Amino acid sequence: MLEEVSRVAAEAGRIAHSRSGSAFSRWEKVPGHPVCDVDLEVDAFLREHLAALDPEAGWLSEETLDASDRIERPRLWVVDPIDGTRDYLRGRPGWSVSIALVEDRVPVIGVLDAPARGEHWTAAAGQGARRNGIAVRASTRTVLAGARVPTEHLASADADLVAIAKPNSIALRMALVAAGEADLVATLKWGFEWDIAAAALIASEAGAAVSGALGQPLAFNTASGEAFGVLVTAPGIHDAAVERLRERALALV
């Protein structure tokens, strides 16, 4: 199944990449949340081809009306046809096609295709994580100070951390932790499962620590399709990161 999902993701990435820079319509679903024709085109492609792989699985996608019966199904496709749409619309490379297969609330297959970066990420439960076919591992950092964070700016309270280049796709930022090229990614807001499901598996299979913003386990195929925050770190700094972020997170729950 992983090989087939990988093939579908790569073709979806090819479709999106081929349309980049061409003429297409774009608009905002709500203020601050852009979408374009290509999102919908890729979403339709993914739904057709993933349903052919597992017709009994439910469907949760950023670009499709949520079906209420999905929580009653044992398996669920969780899809973001273009994660990082802002970068896609600006002609930047920090976007990806994100596909996860969730079973009993846990991702068991995760694939990210980022053709503008020349990256294809895959993971299956218990089988490790790979980028372009090569195994990746999270860093062995044990000290929070100096941790590399993909971000455009750091809060004053985090001045001891190190900002590195940030792709717009949250999934790709999480994958950087999986590859040991970043040490910490955190969000302190309510977000959607389609943003993180595939990357959560890739990161955990690479040995990273993956949780919610308060250190709580992540669950998928929830009724709301949302989770409060995500925290992905090198395993040796996860507890320290939870403690640092706790007050900020609690103020936002």
C-alpha positions as CSV (number, residue, x, y, z in Angstrom):
1,M,0.0,0.0,0.0
2,L,2.8,2.5,0.8
3,E,4.3,2.0,-2.7
4,E,0.9,2.7,-4.3
5,V,0.2,5.8,-2.1
6,S,3.7,7.0,-2.9
7,R,3.0,6.7,-6.6
8,V,-0.3,8.6,-6.3
9,A,1.3,11.4,-4.2
10,A,4.1,11.8,-6.8
11,E,1.7,12.1,-9.6
12,A,-0.4,14.7,-7.7
13,G,2.8,16.6,-7.0
14,R,3.6,16.5,-10.7
15,I,0.2,17.9,-11.6
16,A,0.5,20.7,-9.1
17,H,4.1,21.5,-10.1
18,S,3.2,21.6,-13.8
19,R,0.6,24.2,-13.1
20,S,2.8,26.4,-10.9
21,G,3.3,29.8,-12.6
22,S,0.4,29.2,-15.0
23,A,-2.8,31.1,-15.1
24,F,-5.4,29.9,-12.6
25,S,-8.0,31.4,-10.3
26,R,-7.3,32.1,-6.7
27,W,-9.4,33.3,-3.8
28,E,-9.7,33.2,0.0
29,K,-12.1,30.7,1.6
30,V,-12.0,32.9,4.7
31,P,-9.6,35.9,5.3
32,G,-6.0,34.6,5.5
33,H,-6.8,31.2,4.0
34,P,-6.0,31.2,0.3
35,V,-7.0,28.6,-2.2
36,C,-6.8,28.1,-5.9
37,D,-8.1,26.0,-8.8
38,V,-5.1,23.7,-8.6
39,D,-5.9,22.8,-4.9
40,L,-9.3,21.6,-6.2
41,E,-7.9,19.8,-9.2
42,V,-5.3,17.9,-7.1
43,D,-8.0,17.1,-4.4
44,A,-10.2,15.5,-7.0
45,F,-7.3,13.5,-8.4
46,L,-6.4,12.3,-5.0
47,R,-9.9,11.3,-4.0
48,E,-10.4,9.3,-7.2
49,H,-7.1,7.4,-6.9
50,L,-7.0,6.9,-3.2
51,A,-10.5,5.6,-3.1
52,A,-9.5,3.1,-5.7
53,L,-6.8,1.8,-3.3
54,D,-9.1,1.6,-0.3
55,P,-12.8,2.2,-1.2
56,E,-13.9,1.5,2.4
57,A,-11.8,4.3,3.9
58,G,-13.4,7.6,4.9
59,W,-12.2,10.9,3.5
60,L,-11.0,14.1,5.2
61,S,-9.5,16.8,3.1
62,E,-8.9,20.5,3.4
63,E,-10.7,21.0,0.1
64,T,-13.7,18.7,0.4
65,L,-16.9,19.1,2.5
66,D,-16.5,16.9,5.6
67,A,-18.5,13.7,5.6
68,S,-20.1,12.9,8.9
69,D,-19.8,9.2,8.5
70,R,-16.0,9.1,8.5
71,I,-15.7,8.7,12.2
72,E,-17.6,5.5,12.0
73,R,-15.1,4.0,9.6
74,P,-12.0,2.0,10.8
75,R,-9.7,3.8,8.2
76,L,-9.5,7.3,6.9
77,W,-7.6,9.1,4.1
78,V,-6.4,12.4,5.5
79,V,-5.3,14.7,2.7
80,D,-4.0,18.2,2.1
81,P,-3.7,18.6,-1.7
82,I,-1.4,21.6,-1.4
83,D,0.0,22.2,2.1
84,G,1.6,25.6,2.0
85,T,-0.6,27.2,-0.5
86,R,0.9,30.6,0.2
87,D,4.3,29.4,-1.0
88,Y,2.7,27.8,-4.0
89,L,0.9,31.0,-5.1
90,R,4.1,33.0,-4.7
91,G,6.1,30.5,-6.7
92,R,8.2,29.4,-3.7
93,P,9.2,25.8,-3.1
94,G,7.9,25.4,0.4
95,W,4.7,23.4,-0.4
96,S,3.8,19.7,-0.5
97,V,1.1,17.2,-1.2
98,S,0.2,15.5,2.0
99,I,-1.4,12.1,2.3
100,A,-2.0,9.9,5.4
101,L,-4.0,6.7,5.9
102,V,-5.3,6.6,9.5
103,E,-6.4,3.4,11.1
104,D,-8.1,3.3,14.5
105,R,-7.1,7.0,15.0
106,V,-3.4,6.4,14.3
107,P,-1.6,7.2,11.0
108,V,-0.2,4.0,9.5
109,I,1.0,5.5,6.1
110,G,2.3,9.0,5.5
111,V,3.6,10.5,2.3
112,L,4.7,14.0,1.4
113,D,5.6,15.0,-2.1
114,A,7.4,18.3,-2.5
115,P,8.5,18.4,-6.2
116,A,9.7,22.1,-6.1
117,R,12.2,21.0,-3.4
118,G,13.0,17.6,-5.1
119,E,11.8,15.8,-2.0
120,H,9.6,12.8,-1.6
121,W,9.0,11.6,2.0
122,T,7.5,8.3,3.0
123,A,6.7,6.3,6.2
124,A,4.7,3.3,7.2
125,A,4.1,2.3,10.8
126,G,7.0,0.3,12.2
127,Q,9.0,0.6,9.0
128,G,10.9,3.9,9.5
129,A,10.9,7.1,7.5
130,R,12.6,8.0,4.2
131,R,13.3,11.0,2.0
132,N,14.0,10.1,-1.6
133,G,14.4,6.5,-0.5
134,I,17.1,7.2,2.1
135,A,16.3,6.6,5.8
136,V,16.1,9.8,7.9
137,R,16.6,10.2,11.7
138,A,15.9,13.0,14.1
139,S,18.8,14.8,15.8
140,T,20.3,13.7,19.1
141,R,20.2,17.1,20.6
142,T,19.7,17.1,24.4
143,V,19.8,20.8,25.2
144,L,17.0,23.1,24.3
145,A,19.2,26.2,24.0
146,G,20.6,26.4,20.4
147,A,17.8,24.2,19.0
148,R,17.1,25.0,15.3
149,V,13.6,26.2,14.6
150,P,12.1,26.8,11.1
151,T,10.6,30.2,11.6
152,E,10.6,33.8,10.3
153,H,11.2,35.2,13.8
154,L,11.6,34.1,17.4
155,A,9.8,35.5,20.4
156,S,12.1,37.3,22.9
157,A,11.5,34.4,25.3
158,D,13.1,32.1,22.7
159,A,16.1,34.2,21.9
160,D,18.4,31.2,22.8
161,L,17.0,29.2,19.9
162,V,18.2,29.4,16.3
163,A,15.9,30.4,13.4
164,I,16.4,28.6,10.2
165,A,14.6,28.8,6.8
166,K,10.9,28.1,7.1
167,P,8.8,26.5,4.3
168,N,5.2,27.6,4.5
169,S,4.1,23.9,4.7
170,I,3.8,22.9,8.3
171,A,4.2,19.3,7.1
172,L,7.6,20.1,5.6
173,R,8.7,21.9,8.8
174,M,7.9,18.7,10.7
175,A,9.7,16.7,8.1
176,L,12.8,18.8,8.7
177,V,12.8,17.6,12.3
178,A,12.5,14.0,11.0
179,A,15.6,14.5,8.9
180,G,17.6,16.0,11.8
181,E,17.8,19.4,9.9
182,A,15.7,21.1,12.5
183,D,15.2,20.4,16.2
184,L,11.9,21.9,17.1
185,V,8.6,22.8,15.5
186,A,5.7,24.1,17.6
187,T,2.3,25.6,16.9
188,L,0.2,27.1,19.7
189,K,-3.2,27.2,18.0
190,W,-6.1,25.0,16.9
191,G,-5.2,23.4,13.6
192,F,-6.5,20.7,11.3
193,E,-5.6,17.0,11.1
194,W,-4.9,17.2,7.3
195,D,-2.0,19.6,8.0
196,I,-0.1,17.2,10.3
197,A,-1.2,13.6,9.9
198,A,1.3,12.4,7.3
199,A,4.2,14.4,8.8
200,A,3.4,13.2,12.3
201,L,4.0,9.6,11.2
202,I,7.1,10.5,9.2
203,A,8.6,12.4,12.2
204,S,7.7,9.7,14.8
205,E,9.1,6.9,12.5
206,A,12.3,8.9,12.3
207,G,12.6,8.9,16.1
208,A,11.3,12.4,16.8
209,A,9.0,13.1,19.7
210,V,5.5,14.1,18.4
211,S,2.7,15.5,20.6
212,G,0.1,18.2,21.0
213,A,1.2,21.6,22.2
214,L,0.8,20.6,25.9
215,G,2.6,17.3,25.4
216,Q,-0.6,15.3,25.0
217,P,-0.9,12.4,22.5
218,L,-2.3,13.3,19.1
219,A,-5.5,11.6,18.0
220,F,-6.8,11.5,14.4
221,N,-10.3,11.0,12.9
222,T,-11.8,13.1,15.7
223,A,-15.3,14.5,15.3
224,S,-14.0,18.0,14.7
225,G,-11.0,17.0,12.6
226,E,-8.9,19.5,14.7
227,A,-6.1,19.3,17.3
228,F,-4.7,21.9,19.7
229,G,-1.2,22.6,18.5
230,V,1.6,20.3,17.5
231,L,5.0,19.9,19.0
232,V,7.7,17.9,17.1
233,T,11.2,17.8,18.5
234,A,14.4,15.9,18.8
235,P,13.5,13.4,21.5
236,G,16.0,14.7,24.0
237,I,14.5,18.2,24.2
238,H,10.8,17.4,24.1
239,D,10.2,17.6,27.9
240,A,12.0,20.9,28.1
241,A,10.1,22.3,25.1
242,V,6.7,21.3,26.7
243,E,7.7,23.1,29.9
244,R,8.8,26.2,28.1
245,L,5.6,26.4,26.1
246,R,3.2,25.4,28.8
247,E,2.0,28.8,30.0
248,R,1.7,30.2,26.5
249,A,-0.3,27.2,25.4
250,L,-2.6,27.2,28.4
251,A,-3.4,30.8,27.7
252,L,-4.6,29.9,24.2
253,V,-6.5,26.7,24.7
